[in-house]
Amino acid sequence: MPVVGDLRVLLRLKNFRRLLTVRLLSQAADGVYQVALATYVVFSPEKQTSPAAIASAMAVLLLPYSLIGPFAGVLLDRWRRRQVLFYGNLLRALLACGTALLILASVPDWLFYVSALSVTAINRFVLAGLSAALPRVVDDERLVIANALSPTAGTLAATAGGGLAFVVRLVVADSDAAVVLLGAALYLCAGLASLRMGRDLLGPDPERVQPHLQAALASTARGLTDGLRHLARRPAAARTLTAITLMRFCYGALLVTVLMLCRYAWYTDERDGLALLGVAVAVSGAGFFIAAVITPWTIGRFGPYQWMIFCAATAAILVPALGLSFAPAPILVAAFVLGLVTQGVKITTDTVVQTSVDDAYRGRVFSLYDVLFNVSFVAAAAVAALILPPDGRSAVLVVLIGVIYAGIALMLRYWSRRPPALLRSTEQAD
């Protein structure tokens, strides 16, 4: 298969392998840390969790970074991205240790959220930096397959990290603090792995950076406007960002649904519900893997729009068909489908944005991309909180999500009849 050959070529690229190693360790740590937060907030026996409580937690952890996202982009387009990966992961390791201490001390929830908020803040820089750096270690010809392998491998690493966290929590130590410390160790390993790359390898190019930081920060609002104008001149990137934002909303609403089903509807024992949630995460991860294998071929064979249309239409049909039963087996099948279609669209979006956005804007655009992810996810949790009953069984929400998926497919179908040059690099910085 051509995909296998391209993968072999990519893995022979030394700097790609090194960047991929940083991503795998970093996102595995994210998976561990996020499962620790979820089990502490949702599955602690002393907490009576509701959809509103989950939505509030997501809002506290994610919405503040919708405000600092543009600033992160300005800094990513100024700082050495290798240094961002090193110091960002090192600082997250230290802050995660602080989170573990707070869990052991049984502090008020607001103090716990402040600590988790700090780790999440740095995550904005690291993930956007990894995506912005990818075109610096592979050529345009193999960027599609690189986007299939790298972010998807990171998602699988996060899934594996989450699975490891479930094992530690259920088998090794019945302590969320122990899980958080495991995440801290992985963050430290990710930071040290980044030192294997040269300081200037990942960019940005010095001649394209504003000479004074104060001037760069002062012009953030203007830079945000310029970034939006840059996207407006590149309809391929803007359209795919719109599609992935809506699909992220759907994924977030269904995630809250599954959390509540595992917590209250299917099992009365928290440990059994937590174990089933771990199975759902693993099944969704299998969908991510299949998406990584087939997406490069489908994009090459049918084009980006047709692949995204297929993904959205598949979800529109199967989510109501499987989800309305509210039974564990069909929901697990739906988790696999959602993993596949969501990751398939994300791979396509990453590739389109990277190939149609100038290198001087990539940090800002990927930070905006991250902001869209956060806002749509929190909005989904808020809508779920308004609709879901305590046990998570809501036919109205499942049907609504199916309708949104259908709307995405129709929107993409309309755009496919007026296609820009989706995979043509425009105004390349290098």
N, C-alpha and C positions, 0 to 999 in steps of 0.2 A: 504493500500500500504506500502511496506517496506520503501520507501523513507520517508513517513510521520512518521513512527516509528523512523527512524534514526534522523529525524529533532527534534522530541520530546526529544530524548536522548541528542542530542547536546545542545539544549536550556536549558536543566537541568544542564549543566556544567557551573558553576558560572564564571570561568575565560574565557571560550569561549564567554559567553554573554557579558562580559566586553570588551573583545577585539573587538567583533563585534560592540558594541556601539561606540567605538572610530572610527572604520572604517566608520560606517554610518554617523556620524557627520562630520568626516574629508572629506569624499568624497561628501557629500551633499554640503559642503562649496566649494569644487573644482568645482562642477557643477554650483553653483551660480557665482563664480569668472570667470570661463571660458565663461559663457554666457555674463557676463559683458564685458569681453575683446572682444568677437565676435561682440556684438552689437556696441561697440565703434569703432572697426576697420572696420567692414563690413557694418553696417546699419546706421552709422551716416550720416545725410542728406548732410553734407558739404564734405563728402569724396566720391570720385569716385573710388570705389573698383574694382580691377581686379584680375584674378587668380594669376598673378605674385605678386601682393601686398599681397595676402593671403599666398602664398608660402614664401615670404620674412619674413612675420610676424612669420610663423611657424619655419623658420630656425633660426631667432633671438632668439625665445623663447625656442627652443628645442635642437638645435645642440650643443651649448656649454656644455650641460650636457652629451653629448656623450663622452666628454673628461674627465669630473670629475666622471663619473659613477663608474669606477674601484676604485677611492679613496673612494667614498661613501660605496662601498662594504667592503673595508678594515676597515673603521670606524664602519660599522654595525656589523662586526664580532669582534669588540673590545668594543664598547660602550654598555651599558645596553639599550636594545631596548625599554624598557618602558620609559626611559629618553629621547630617541630620539622622541618618540611619544608625550611626554609632551612638551619639549622645542621646538620641530619643529613646532607644532601647535600654540604654544604661539607666536613664532617669526613670523609665517605667519599672525597671527591676526594683529600684529603691522605693518607689511609691507603692508598688504592690506589696512589698514587705510591710509598709505602713498600714495598708488595708487589712492585712492578716492580723496585725496587732489590735486594730480597732474591732475586728470580729471577736477576738478572744476577750476583749475588754467589755463587750456587750454595750457599746456606746449608743447614744440616740441615733435614729436613722439618718438625720440630717448630716451628722458628722461622717457617717459611713459614705453617704452619697458625695460629699465633698471630696473624699479620698478617691472614690471610684471615678469621679468627674475629672480629676487630675490625670489619671491614667488614660482615660478616654480622650482627653485633649491632645495628648502627645500622639495618640494613635492617628489623629487627623493628619499630622505632618508625615508620619512614617508611611502610611498607605498611599497618600497622594505622591510622596517622593518616590516610592517604588514604581508606581505607574508612570510617572514623568520620566524616570531614568531608563525604562525599558528600551526605548528607541536608541539609546546611546550604546547598547551592547549587542544589538542585532540589526541587520539591514532591512530595508523596506520589503524586500521580496519575501522574507520569512516572518514579518511582523504578525500576520494573522495567526500562524501556528504558535508563535511566541506568546500571543495573547490567549490562545487556547490552553497552552501548557502552564504559563506562569501564574496568572491570577487564579485559574482553576486549581492548580496544584496548591496554591495558598489556601483556597477555600477548603480543599480536601485536608490540608494540614490543620486548619482550624477545626474541621470536623473530627479529625483524629485526636487533636488536643482535647476537644470536648468529650470524646469517648474515653480518653485516658482519665479525664477529670471525673467522669461518672464512675469509672472503676475505682479510683482512689477514694471517692466519696462513699461508695457502697461497700467496698471490700476491704480496703487497706485501713482507712481512717475515717470515722464518721465525724469529720470536721471540715467545714468550709475554709477555715484558716489554712489547713494543710494543703488544700487544693490551690489556694492563692499563692502560697509559697512555691509550689511547683511551677506555676506560671511565672513567678519572679525569676526562677532559675533559667527558664527558657528565654525570657527577655534578655538576660545577661548573655546567654550563648549567642543570641542573634546579634547583639551589639559587637561582641568580639569577632564574629564571623565577617562583619562588614569591613574590618580592618585588613582583610585580604585583598581589597580593591584599592586602587590608587585614589588619592584625595580628589583629583580633578577628573577622574574617569567619567563620572555620572553627570557632569555639568553642574550648573549652566555655564555657557561660554562667558568669560569675564567681560568681553567687549560689548555684550548685550545687556549688561547689568547696570542699573543706575549707580553712580559713583558714591552717593551718600545714603545711608540707611534712613535718615530723617526725611529726606526727600522722597524715598520710596514709600515709607509709611504714610507721609502726608498726602501722597497721591493715590492712596488705596481706593478711595471712592471713584476717582477718575479712571484708575486702572480697572476697577470692576466694570465700569461703563464700557471701557475699551474692550474688555474681555467679552462682554455681551455683544458688542458690535462685531467683534471678531467671529463669534459664533453665528451671528446673523448673516455674515458673508459666507458662511460655510453651512448651508442648510442640511447637509448630510449629518454633521455632528449634532446640530440642534434637534433634528428629528429623532435621531436615535436616543438622545438624552431624554427627550419627552417620553418615548416609549418605555425606557428602562425605569424612569421615575414612577410611572403609573403601575408598572409590574411590581416594583418594590412596595408600593402601597398595598397591592393585593397580597403579596407575600407576608407583609407585616400583620395585616388583619387576620390572615389564616394562622399565623404563628401564635397570636394571642388566643385564638380559638383552641388550637391544639394544647397549649399550656393549661387552659382551664379544663379541657376534657381530661387530660392526664391527672390534674390535681383533684378534681371533684367527681367527674361523671363515671370514670371507668374503674377507679379503685378508691377505697377508703383509706388505705395505708399509703403514707407519703412515699415510702421507699419503693413500693410497686409502681406508683405513678411516675416517679423519677426514673426508674428503670425503663419503662415504656417510652418515656420522652427520649431517653438515650437511643433506643431502637429507632425512633422516628428520625433523629438526627443522623444516624448511620445510613438509613435508607435514603434520606435526602442527599447525603454525601455521595451515594452511589449514582444518583441522578447527575450530580455535578461531574463525576468522572466520565459518564457516558457522553455528556455534553462536550467535554474536552476532546473526546475521541472523534465525534462525528461532526462538530461544528466547522472545522476547517474545510472538510470535504464538502459539506452542504453549501457553505458560502461560495466556494470555488465552482460548484456545479450549478447552483440555482441563483446565487447572488444574496447579498445581505438582507434586502427587504423580504424576499420570499421566505428565507429561513425564519426571520422574526415573525412574519405573518403566520407561518405554520405553528410556531411555538405558542403565540397568543391564542390562535384558534383551538389548538389542542387543549390548552388550559380552560378555555371557555366551555368546552364540551365536557371534559372529564372532571373538573372541580365540582360542579353540581351533581353529576352522575355518581361520583364516589363519595362526596362530602355529606350529602343529605341523609345518608344512613346513620351518621354519627357513631359508627362501629369501628373498633380498632383496625381490623384488617383493611377495609376500603380506605380509611384515612392514611394508613401507611403506604398504600399504592399511590394515593394522591400526593403524599410527601415526595415520593420518587419522581412523579411527573413534574411537580413544581420545581424540584431541584434541577431537573434536566432543562426545562424550558426557561427558567429564570437565568441559569448560568449560560445557556446558549445565547440568550439576548445580551447578557452582560459581555461575553466574549466579543460579540459583534460590535457592541457599542464602544468598548475599549479600543478596538482596532480602528474603527471609523474616526474616533476622536483623535487618536494618535497620528493617523495619516493625513488628517485634514486640518490640524491645528499646528501653527508655527511653534517651534521649540521654545521661543521666548515667552510664549503664552501658556505652555503646557502645565506649569505648576498652578497657575491661576485657574485654568479650565478644570483641571482634575480636583482642585479644592472646591470649585463650584459644583462639580459632579458629586463630591462627597457631601456637600450641603444639601443637595437635592435628595440624596439617599436618606439623610437624617430627617429632614422635614417630612418626607413622604412616609417614613416608617413611624414617626411620632403621630402624624395625622391618622395613619391607619389604626394605631393603638387607641387613639381618642374616639374614632368612629366605632371601633369594636367595643369600647367601654360603654358607649351609649346604647348599643344594640344587644350585646350579649347578656344572657341571664347568667347567674353565678356558676352554673355547671357547663357553660360554653355551648349549649345546643341552641343554635339560631339558624333556622332555614332562611330567614330574611337576609342575614349577612352572607351566607353561602351563595344565594342566588344573586345578590348584588355584586359580589366579586366575579361571578361568571359573566354578568352583563358588562362589567368593566373590561374584562379580558376580551370579550367580543368587540367592544368599542375600539380597543387597541388594534385588533386585527383589521377592522374596517378602516381605521385611520391610516395604518401602514399600507393597506391596499390602495387607498387613494393616493398616498405619496409615491407609491411605486410606479404610478403612471406618469409622474413628473420627476424622474430621478435625477439628482445631481451626480457628479462623478464621485461615488461613495468611497472608493479606495484609492483615489488619486491624491498624492501628497501635494499640498498647496503651500507655497512659500516656505519651503523647508529651510530650517535654520542652519543646517550643516551643508 
